[in-house]
Amino acid sequence: MAARNVVVIMSDEHDPRMMGCSGHPFIRTPHLDALAARGQRFPNAYTPSPICVPARAAFATGLRVHDLRLWDNAMPYTGAQRGWGHVLQDHGVRVESVGKLHYRSVEDPAGFDAEHLPMHVVGGHGMVWASIRDPYRPRTEGPRMLGERIGPGESSYTQYDRSVTERTVAWLKEAAQRQRDDQGRFVLYVGLVAPHFPLVVPQAWYDLYPVDTLPEPKLTAATGYRRHPWVQAYCDFMPSEEVFADADERRRAFAAYYGLCSWLDHNVGQILAALDDTGLAADTHVVYTSDHGDNLGARGVWGKSTLYEESVKVPMLLAGPGVAPGVCDTPVDLLDLFPTILEGAGIDPAPEMAQRPGRSLFQLARAPVQAQRPIVSEYHAAGSNSAAFMLRIGRWKYHHYVSFRPELFDLQQDPEELNDLAADPAHAQVLADMAAALRRMLDPEAVDRLAKADQAALIDRHGGADAAHRLGSSTSTPAPVAA
C-alpha cells in the first residue's frame, strides 16, 4: 500500500449501535454516517477490555491485556512495551496526539513526537482504590459515577472536547502547510471524551432527544429480570440505577447520553471538514473507533465493565484512498488497529506481528468474510472479585466468569442477548466447545491469579489497602485545566 497520512479518532464509551449507519431508529450522527458511507464499517468490532486504561494500552501495543499485565485503571501504559507509535518514529513518520490518551504521563516515551492537550490518569497512578479486588472494597464517599448533575448544559468534558476539536483543526491546517513544503506524511491520533459521563451535554444536542419519547432499555428489574451474580456484584460495588434522584433524572440520563453521541458526531464532523478544507482528505486514511461501549441502563447497568454487547462492542469505521465502501462482517477488535495504522502509513507491519494477534483492517475488508475468527475480551478491574472473559466465535458468544456460572448467547437468533443458553441441555455441547476454545487461548484461573497478584503488589507499593483506597478519582478522570 502507498504511504498515506492516517488520522485515528477515538471516542470514549460509545456503543456502536448508537449511530445512524448502524441502523439506530433515532440517533442522529450524520458525519459518522457519511464517513461509514464512503468507507468500510465493521459491525462486529470489540474492545480487548471494557474499561478505559487496559483497552487503551492494548490499542497502543496490539497486545492482549493478560499479555501486557496492565489490568485496570491504575496500571496505565508507560511506553515500556513497543507500540505502533514507536514503529512510526523508527520509520521517520511524524506521529502526534491531541486529546485523551489515558496513559500514565506526558513525560513517558509512549510513541508520540508531541502530545497536545493530553488527558492522562490522575496523578500518574489512576484509580488505585479500585485495584482492591480480593475482596473488592467499594468507595462510598465522593461523587457518584455518572456525575452529580445530569441533563443539559456544559461540563469540563464538553469544554475539553471543544478544545480538542479546535486544536485538531488547527493542527491539520499546519500539517497541510508542512506537506506543501514536502515535509512528509503524518499519523495523528485524536482522543475525544464524549459520550463518556458526566451525562451533561450542550442544550442544542440535548433537545434532539425529548425525554418523553425515549424508550425504556431492555431487561430491567421491573420486567422481572435478575442479573447474573457476577454482574450483580459489580452493581453492588458501583451502583447507578439505584442512585438516580428520581425518575425524571433517570430519563434525563438517556437524553444526555444520546445527545453526547450527537455532540461527538458534531466534533468529528469538524475534523473531517478540516481534512476536506485543507486538501488532505484525498491522501489521508481515517479510522473512527472507541475504547469500549456503555450499558446505558440495559439490565439496570450503567457505564461499561460488563461483557454484554452494549459494553464490549466498539464502533469501527475505516475510510480513505483505496477503501471501497461497504460493510465487513468479519469480527475485529482494537488490536487490529496496530497493523492497520502501520499499513495506512505505508509501513509493512509483518516484522512487528510475531506476538500480536491483530490483522490489518485494510486486508480484512478485501478478504472473504471470516465469520469464525475468534475475538477475546477480558475484565480484571473495578467491582470484580474475579476475572471475566468473553469469547466470540461466529454466532456464539461465551462469557466465562471465574468462580461463577457461565453465560452463552446465540447472536444470530438473539442479538440482544435476552436468552442465556448456558443451562440449556440442548446447547451443552456448544457450551463445552466454547469453554475449551477459550482454554486453548488462555487459562482463566491462572490469569485471574496473576492479575490479583499484580494488583496486590500495586496496593503494597502504595502503602497498603487503607492508603490505596484514598488514591484516584471515584468518577471520571478530570479534564486537563489547560483545556
N, C-alpha and C positions, 0 to 999 in steps of 0.2 A: 504494500500500500504506500502511496506517495505521502511524504511528510506534510502534515497539516497542523493547524492550531487546534487545540482542544479546550473547550470550556465545560467544566463539570459543575453543575448546580445541585447542591444537596440541601434539601429542607430538613425539617425535624418533626417527626411524629405524624407523617402524612399517610393515612390509609389510602392505598392506591385506588380503591373503588370510589373515592371522593373526587372524581374528575368526570367531566362530561364525556371524554373519549373512552372512559371505562364503562359507559352506559348508565351512569347515575341519572335518575329521573329529574333532579332539580339543581344539583350543584353546578355553579357557573365558573368554569375555568377555560375561557376562550383561548388564552395564549398557550396553555399546555395542550389544549385540544389541537391547535394549529401546529404545534411542534410535533405532536403524535401523527398528524395527518401527512406531514412531509417526511416522516421517518419511520422507524420501527418502534412498536410498543410491545413490551414483554409483560403480559398479564400474569405470568406465574413467576414473579420475582420475590425473593425473600431476603431477610436480614440474617446474618450469622448469629445475632443475639438481639432479642427485643429490649434493649436498653442502650442508652447513648454511647457511653465510653467504650465498652467492648466492641460494639458494632463498628465504631469509627476506627478503632485500632485494627480490626480485621479488614476494613475497607482500605486502610493505608498500606497494609502489608500483603494482602492477598492470602493470609493465613487464618486457619480456624482458631476460634477463641481458646480451645483447650491446648492447641499447639503454642499459641502466644503466651498463655498463662496470665493474661490481663482480663480478670474475671468480672470486674464490677466497676462502679463509678468512682472508686478510689484507686484504681490501677490504670492510669491514663498512659497513652502512647508517648514515648520519650524520644523516638527515633533510634532506639537501640537495635531494633530489628529493621532490616532493609525494606524500604517501601518504594512505591513507584516513583515518588519524588526524587529519591536518591538516584534511581536509574536515569531519570531525565537529566539530573545535574551532571552525572557522569558523561552523558552524551552532549552536553553543552546546550540543552534546551532551557530557556527561561521558564521557571516554574514559580508561581506566586499564589498567594491565597488572599481572599477578602472574606472576613466574617467568621462564623463559628466553626471551630475545629474540634474543641473539647479534648485536646491533648493536654500535656502537663504544663508546658511553659513556652513562651516565645523564645527563650534562650536555648531551648533544646534543638539539636540538628534533625528536625523532623522531615526534611526533604523539600523545604521551600527556600527560595532565594530571599524572599521577603514575605512577611505576614502583615496584612493591613487590617486594622480593627479586629484583631483576633479575640475570640472568646475561648478561654481555657477553663479547666476545672478550678474551683475555688481554692486559692492558696497553694496551688500546685499539688494538693492532696485529695481534693474532691470529697465525696460523701463517705468519709471513713466510718461514721456511725452505722451505715447500712452494711458494712462488711462483717458486722457481728451477726453470725448466722447459725451458730450451733450451740444452743438455740438462738434464734434471732431475738433482737431486743427493740421493740417498737419505740419510736420517739414521739412522745405525747405533747411536748412543748413545740412552739414555733408555728408558723403559718401552715394552713392546710395545703395539700399538694397542688390543687388546681388553681390556687390563688385566693387572696382574701376578697377580691372583687370580681364579679362575673357579669359580662354584658358589654354594652357599647362604651367606647372611649379609647384612650391611649394608655399604653403601658410602656415600660422600659424596653420591652421586646419589640413592639411595633415601631418605636423610635429607632431601635437598633437596626431592624430590617430596612427602614427607610435610609439610614446612614450607609448600610452595606450596599444597598442598591445604587445609591448616588456615587459611592466610591468605585463600584464596579463599572458603572457607565463612564466615569472619568478615566479609569484605568484602560478601558477598551479604546477610548479616543487616543490616549497616549500610545497604546500598542499599535494602533493603525499608523501613527506617525513613524514609529520605530520601523515598521515593516516597509513603509515607503522609503525609509533610509537604509533598507536591506540589512536590518539587524536580526533577522532570523525569526523562527516560529516560537510559539509560546504554548504553555498549558496553564490555564487559570482555574483555580478551584474557588467556588463561591458558596459560602455557608449561610443560608437563611434560617431563622428560627421558627417562623410560622409553619404549621399551625400548633406548635407546642404551647401548652399552657404557660402563663396565666391566660384564662379564657376571656380576654378583653380584646376588642377589635374596633377600629375606627367606625363611626356611626354609619357611613355610607355602605360599608360592607356588611355590617350587622343587619341593616334594614333590608338586605336582599332576601332574608330568611325570616319572615314573620313567625313568631313563636306559635301562634295558634294554628299554623298549617303544617307543623313538623310532625313526622310520625314517631311513634314510640319505638325504641330498639327491641330486638328480639330477646327472648329467654330471660325475662325479668321475674323477680320473686312473685309479682302479682299474678303471673301465669302459672305459678306452682313450680317453677324451675328451681333446682337445687344445684349449686356449684360443685364442681369436682373438689374434693377435700384439699388438694394442693392449692387450687385457686382460692378456696375459702381462706386458707391460711394467709395467702398474700393479701386478701382483702381485709382480714383482721389486722394485719400489720400496717396497712396504709389505706384506711377506709376513705371512700369518696362518695359513693351513692348515699351513704348513711349520714353524711355531714353537710349536705346542702341545707341552706337556711330554711327553704320552703319549696313548694312545687314550682313557684314562679322562677326562682333562681335556677332550679334544675332545667327548666325549659330554656332559660337564657343561655345555659351552658351549651346546649345543642346549637342554637343560633350563632353563638360566638365561635364555636369550632368551625361550623360551615363557613361563616364569614371570614375566618382566618385562612381557610383554604382559598377563598376568592382573593383575599389580600395577598397571599403568597403568589397567586397567579398574576395579579397586577404587577408585582415586583419582577417576576420572571418576564413578563411582557416588556417591561422597560429595558431589561438586559438584552433580550432578543432584538428589540428595536435598535439598541445601540450597535449591535452586530451588523444590522442592515444599514444603518445610517453611516457607519464608518467604512463600509465596503468589505468588512471582514467576513461576513456570513458565507460568501461563496467559497472561502478557503478554511472554514472552521467547523469542526465536529462539535456537537452539543450533546451532552448527557444530562438528563434530569433524573434524580432519584431522591430517596430519603433514607434516614438511618434505621427507621422502623415505623410501625403504624400506631394506631390508637384504638382501644376497645370502644370508646365513646358510648358507654352505657350498656353495651351488649353484655348479657349475663350479670348486669349490675356492676360491671367493672369499668373503671376509667383509667386513662394512662395506658402504658404498654405492659410489659413484663409477663404476658401470657403467651402460649403457643398457638392460640387461635388465629385465624386468617386476618382478622382486623388488626392484630398487634404485630404479627410476624411477617406479613407481606409488606413490600415496598413498591412504589412506582418505579418504572424503569423505561425511559424513553431515550432513543438514540437517533440523531438526525445529522445531516451534513453531506458533504460531497461523496457521491458513490453509494449512499444508503438508500436503497429502494423503499418506497412507502409500503407498509404492511404491518401485520401482527405476527410475532413469532411466539408460538405456544411452548417452546422448549423451556423447562424450568431453569431459572438462573438465580444468582444471588450477588451480593455486593463484592464477593471475592472475584467475580468475573470482570470487575472494573480494572483490576490490576493489569491484565494483558490488553484490555480494551483501550485504556489510556495510552499505553505504550504504542500499540499498533496505530492508533489515531495520530500519534506524533511521528509516525514513520520509523519506529524502533521495533526490531524483531523481539518479541517477548520470550521466545523459546529458551534462551540461556538463563532466564530468571525463574523458570517454572518448575524446576525439579521437585520442590517440596510444596508446590502450590496447586490446588485443585481447579483453579479458575480456567475458563475458556473465554476467548475474545468474543464479545457480542457481535462484532462485525462478521466473524466466522459462523457463529451460531445462526445469525439471521440469514446467511446464504445457504446453510446446510438444511437437509431434511429435518423435520421436527424430531427431536429426541425425547419423546414423552416419558421414557423410563429413566431419564437422568436423575440420580438421587440428589436431594438437597437436604442439608442438615442445619438446624438452628439449635442453640443451647442457651440456658439461663442459669446463672450462679449468683445472682445479685439480690438486691433489697427484697426482703419479705419471703425468702425461700429457705426453709430448713434443709432442703435437699435439692440436688440438681434436677433440671428438666431438659429433655431433649426432644426435638421434633425431627422426624424423617418423612420426607415426601418422595414417593416413587409412583409415578403415573397417577392413577385415580386415588391411590391410598395415601392417607396421612395418619401417621402413628405418633402418639405422644407417650414418651417414657418418663415417668416420674420416679426417681429413686425413693424407695420405701413406700410408694403409693401405687394404687392400681393404674393401669394404662388407659389410654383412650385411642379409639380407631374411628376414622371417618372416611366415607366414600365421597370424595369431592365431585365425582361425576354425577352421582344421584343426589348428593346432599351438599352443595357448595357452601351453604350457610352453617354447616356443622351443627345441625339441630339434633342429630341422632347418633349417639355414641354406640358403635357396634362391638366394642371390646368384649362385652359379656355375652354376645350372641353366639350360640354354638355353631350356627351356620357360617360364621366368619372366624372360627378358631384357627383354621389353617393360615388364613391371611394374617391374622394377628401374630402367629408364631413366625411366619416368614418375615414379617416386618421387624419383629424383635431380633431375629437372627441377622437380618441385614444391617441393623444398627450396630449390633455387636461385632460384626466384621469390620466396621469402620472405627469403632471406639469401644472402650469398656466403661459403661456408665458409672458403675460403682467406684472404679479406680479414679476416674476423672473427678467425681464428687469428692473423694478423699483428698486428692491433690489440690483442688480449689480451696477446700476448707483449711488445709494445712498452710497454703499460701496466705489465706486471709487471717488465720490465727497469727502467723508471723508478722503480718502487717499491723495487726492490733497491738502486738507486743512492742513493735518498733515505735508506736505512738504512745507508749506508756501504759498499756493495759486497757481493758474494756471501759472503765469509767472515763478515762481521758479521751479515748477514741470516740465515745458516744457524744462528745461535745464538738466534734470536728466535722464541718461540712454543712451545707445548706439543707434544710428539710424540704425544700421545694425546688424550683428551677434555679439553675445557675445564674447569678446576676449578670446583666449585660455590662460590658466594659463602660466605665464612666466616660472615657474619651469619645464614645459613640454619640 
